[in-house]
Structure formats: C-alpha cells, structure tokens
C-alpha cells in the first residue's frame, strides 16, 4: 500500500467532525456524534487526546464548542486516546453509555505499509451488559484487518473523496464474533465506521460535515 499519510494530530485540531449516527432503538436518542482532536497527551501514555459529544443537532454540538472556548477549558462527554503516526492511525471508538458495546469490535485502525494486519485487545467484564452480553473475568479479542479497496469513493457534502476501505473480522473466544468496516481518508481520518456488534446490532458513524472552530 502506498504510504501517503504525512499527517500528525496537529493536522486534525481546530476542526469539528460531525457524524450522523445510524443505529437501532438502544441508541436512537443520539443523532449526531462530534469528534474533536487535541494536541496534548491523553491519560493513555503515548496517545494524543480525542473527545466525543452526542447532540440532537449540529447546532447543539456547536454550542459545546462555543461554551468551551468562552470558558477556556475542555469539557466533553467522553475524552479518550488516538495515535497518529506516519505508519499508522489508531483510535478509540465511542464507548460511553450504550456505545460501550463497541469495546468488543475492532477499533478504527490502519497501517499504511500493509494490506493486512492483526490486533489483540484484552478487556474486562465491566464492558458487559445484560442488554447485549455478560461474562465473568477477562477476554481477549483477536481482530484481522484487510484492505479491500484503496480507491473507495465516499460522498462528503457535495464532493466525493477517495478512501481506503478496510474490513475486519474479530473473534472473542467463548464469547462470540463481531465485524467492522472502516473508510479512511488522509485528510479527514476515518470518515465512515460500521459495526456489527456481539449481539448482531448495526451501528454506523458517517461523517457529514467538517467545521473550523474559528467559524463557530
């Protein structure tokens, strides 16, 4: 695969990424996901910080940005980690409230020098819930990532952007399987994230708008 990723986290800050959420009734109250990148280390060593907020409209998400700017602080519903380097882009998916179910799916991740790669994640039973599945002790998910298409087109606004399409199968011994599909673009990061969960639910995040903080 051609390594055309010259971005680091600085290229993504000062922007707000708005995703339309497509999901079943368990998450239907959440209409818009807002993703923000920050150029400082997260509580996870070696990772920069990303933040997620959930809003009923883009305007409501913009109010969060304006409030944070006026108070000169960083208050978000969920703050977690991302790794952006010349050879890879890896990030935590949303994992608050009912999105905790995504701990058992593959995380958004691309290696720019490979067409296939593996990733393992060890996690505890606090990610379980009677609404999807419960277990005792810890489990390890094993995900196999495969590039399917390096020139997949995705419509963002009135334009089509070129993406790398990645399919992932995840096996969790004694628990079950999950599937994920990601579209990655070098300018916007992961623009589409599709998850088939441990209980066969469908959750999608589709990037619709990218706004500059200075315009809000």
C-alpha positions as CSV (number, residue, x, y, z in Angstrom):
1,X,0.0,0.0,0.0
2,X,1.2,3.5,-0.8
3,X,2.1,5.4,2.3
4,X,0.6,8.8,1.6
5,X,-0.1,9.8,5.2
6,X,2.0,12.7,6.2
7,X,-0.5,13.9,8.8
8,X,0.0,14.0,12.5
9,X,-2.5,15.1,15.1
10,X,-1.8,18.8,14.5
11,X,-3.4,18.5,11.1
12,X,-6.7,17.5,12.7
13,X,-7.0,20.0,15.5
14,X,-9.1,23.2,15.3
15,X,-11.8,21.3,13.4
16,X,-15.0,19.7,14.5
17,X,-16.0,16.4,12.7
18,X,-19.8,15.8,12.7
19,X,-21.0,12.2,12.2
20,X,-24.6,11.1,11.6
21,X,-25.4,8.1,13.8
22,X,-27.3,5.2,12.4
23,X,-28.3,2.7,15.0
24,X,-31.3,0.8,16.5
25,X,-33.5,1.9,19.3
26,X,-30.9,1.2,22.0
27,X,-29.1,4.3,20.9
28,X,-31.8,6.2,18.9
29,X,-31.6,9.3,21.2
30,X,-28.2,10.1,19.9
31,X,-28.4,11.8,16.5
32,X,-25.1,13.5,15.9
33,X,-21.6,12.5,17.1
34,X,-19.0,15.3,17.3
35,X,-15.3,14.3,17.2
36,X,-12.6,16.8,18.3
37,X,-8.8,16.2,18.3
38,X,-6.5,17.8,20.8
39,X,-2.7,18.2,20.6
40,X,-1.9,17.1,24.1
41,X,-1.3,13.7,25.7
42,X,-4.3,11.7,26.9
43,X,-4.3,9.7,30.1
44,X,-3.2,6.8,28.0
45,X,0.6,7.1,27.7
46,X,1.8,7.6,24.1
47,X,-1.6,8.8,22.9
48,X,-3.0,12.2,22.0
49,X,-6.5,13.2,23.0
50,X,-9.8,13.0,21.2
51,X,-13.2,14.0,22.5
52,X,-16.7,12.8,21.7
53,X,-20.0,14.6,22.3
54,X,-23.5,13.5,21.4
55,X,-26.1,16.0,20.3
56,X,-29.6,16.2,18.7
57,X,-28.2,18.6,16.0
58,X,-25.0,20.1,14.7
59,X,-26.1,23.4,16.2
60,X,-26.2,21.8,19.7
61,X,-22.8,20.4,19.2
62,X,-21.5,23.8,18.1
63,X,-22.9,25.3,21.3
64,X,-20.5,22.9,23.2
65,X,-17.5,24.3,21.2
66,X,-18.5,27.9,21.9
67,X,-19.0,27.2,25.6
68,X,-15.6,25.6,25.9
69,X,-13.9,28.5,24.0
70,X,-15.6,31.1,26.2
71,X,-14.7,29.2,29.4
72,X,-11.2,28.4,28.0
73,X,-11.5,24.8,29.1
74,X,-12.1,21.3,27.6
75,X,-15.4,19.8,28.8
76,X,-16.7,16.9,26.7
77,X,-18.9,13.9,27.3
78,X,-16.1,11.5,26.5
79,X,-12.3,12.0,26.3
80,X,-10.0,9.2,25.2
81,X,-6.9,8.5,23.0
82,X,-5.7,8.4,19.5
83,X,-2.4,7.5,17.8
84,X,-1.5,9.3,14.5
85,X,2.0,8.5,13.1
86,X,3.5,8.1,9.6
87,X,3.0,4.4,9.7
88,X,-0.5,4.1,11.3
89,X,-3.6,5.8,12.5
90,X,-5.4,4.2,15.5
91,X,-8.2,5.5,17.7
92,X,-10.7,4.5,20.4
93,X,-14.3,4.4,19.1
94,X,-17.1,6.0,21.1
95,X,-17.5,3.9,24.3
96,X,-19.9,5.8,26.6
97,X,-23.2,4.6,27.7
98,X,-24.6,2.0,25.2
99,X,-21.7,2.6,23.0
100,X,-19.7,0.5,25.5
101,X,-20.7,-2.4,23.3
102,X,-18.1,-1.3,20.8
103,X,-15.3,-2.4,23.1
104,X,-15.8,-5.9,21.6
105,X,-15.5,-4.7,18.0
106,X,-12.3,-3.8,16.2
107,X,-11.1,-0.3,16.8
108,X,-10.6,2.1,13.9
109,X,-7.1,1.3,12.8
110,X,-5.0,1.4,9.6
111,X,-1.3,0.5,8.9
112,X,-0.2,2.4,5.9
113,X,2.6,-0.1,4.8
114,X,0.4,-3.2,4.9
115,X,-2.7,-4.7,3.3
116,X,-3.5,-7.0,6.2
117,X,-2.6,-6.8,9.9
118,X,-3.8,-8.2,13.3
119,X,-4.6,-6.6,16.6
120,X,-5.4,-8.1,20.0
121,X,-7.2,-6.4,22.9
122,X,-7.7,-7.7,26.5
123,X,-10.7,-6.3,28.3
124,X,-12.7,-6.9,31.5
125,X,-16.3,-7.8,32.3
126,X,-17.2,-4.3,33.2
127,X,-17.8,-3.8,29.4
128,X,-20.6,-6.3,29.6
129,X,-24.3,-5.5,30.0
130,X,-27.5,-7.6,30.2
131,X,-28.7,-5.5,27.2
132,X,-26.1,-7.3,25.0
133,X,-24.0,-9.9,26.7
134,X,-22.4,-10.6,30.1
135,X,-19.5,-12.7,31.2
136,X,-17.0,-13.3,34.1
137,X,-13.3,-12.4,34.1
138,X,-11.3,-11.1,31.2
139,X,-11.4,-11.8,27.5
140,X,-9.1,-11.2,24.5
141,X,-10.4,-10.1,21.2
142,X,-8.4,-11.0,18.1
143,X,-9.0,-8.8,15.0
144,X,-7.8,-9.4,11.5
145,X,-7.8,-6.2,9.3
146,X,-7.8,-6.4,5.5
147,X,-7.7,-3.7,2.9
148,X,-10.5,-4.3,0.4
149,X,-10.3,-1.2,-1.8
150,X,-7.7,1.6,-1.9
151,X,-9.9,4.0,-4.0
152,X,-13.3,3.7,-2.4
153,X,-15.4,6.9,-3.0
154,X,-17.3,8.5,-0.2
155,X,-19.6,11.4,-0.6
156,X,-18.8,14.2,1.9
157,X,-21.1,17.2,1.3
158,X,-21.2,17.8,-2.4
159,X,-17.9,16.2,-3.1
160,X,-16.6,12.7,-3.4
161,X,-13.4,11.9,-1.5
162,X,-11.1,8.9,-2.1
163,X,-10.9,6.4,0.8
164,X,-9.2,3.2,1.8
165,X,-11.8,0.6,2.7
166,X,-10.9,-1.9,5.5
167,X,-12.9,-5.0,6.6
168,X,-12.3,-6.6,9.9
169,X,-13.3,-9.9,11.5
170,X,-13.0,-10.1,15.3
171,X,-13.1,-13.4,17.2
172,X,-13.6,-13.4,21.0
173,X,-13.1,-17.0,22.3
174,X,-16.0,-18.2,24.4
175,X,-17.9,-15.0,23.8
176,X,-18.6,-14.6,20.0
177,X,-17.7,-12.7,16.9
178,X,-18.0,-9.1,15.6
179,X,-17.4,-7.4,12.2
180,X,-16.4,-3.9,11.3
181,X,-15.8,-1.8,8.2
182,X,-13.9,1.5,8.1
183,X,-13.3,4.1,5.4
184,X,-10.1,6.1,5.9
185,X,-9.2,9.3,4.1
186,X,-5.8,11.0,4.6
187,X,-7.4,14.5,5.0
188,X,-10.3,13.6,7.3
189,X,-9.3,10.4,9.1
190,X,-12.0,7.7,9.5
191,X,-15.0,9.1,7.6
192,X,-17.2,6.0,7.9
193,X,-17.3,3.4,10.7
194,X,-19.7,0.5,10.5
195,X,-20.0,-2.0,13.3
196,X,-21.8,-5.3,13.6
197,X,-21.9,-5.9,17.3
198,X,-21.6,-9.0,19.5
199,X,-25.4,-9.3,19.5
200,X,-25.7,-8.6,15.8
201,X,-26.8,-5.0,16.1
202,X,-25.7,-2.4,13.5
203,X,-24.1,0.9,14.4
204,X,-22.8,3.4,11.9
205,X,-21.0,6.7,12.1
206,X,-21.0,8.6,8.8
207,X,-19.0,11.9,8.5
208,X,-21.3,14.6,7.1
209,X,-19.7,18.0,8.0
210,X,-16.2,19.2,8.9
211,X,-16.2,22.7,10.5
212,X,-13.5,25.0,11.7
213,X,-13.6,26.2,15.3
214,X,-12.8,29.7,14.1
215,X,-16.1,29.8,12.2
216,X,-18.2,28.8,15.2
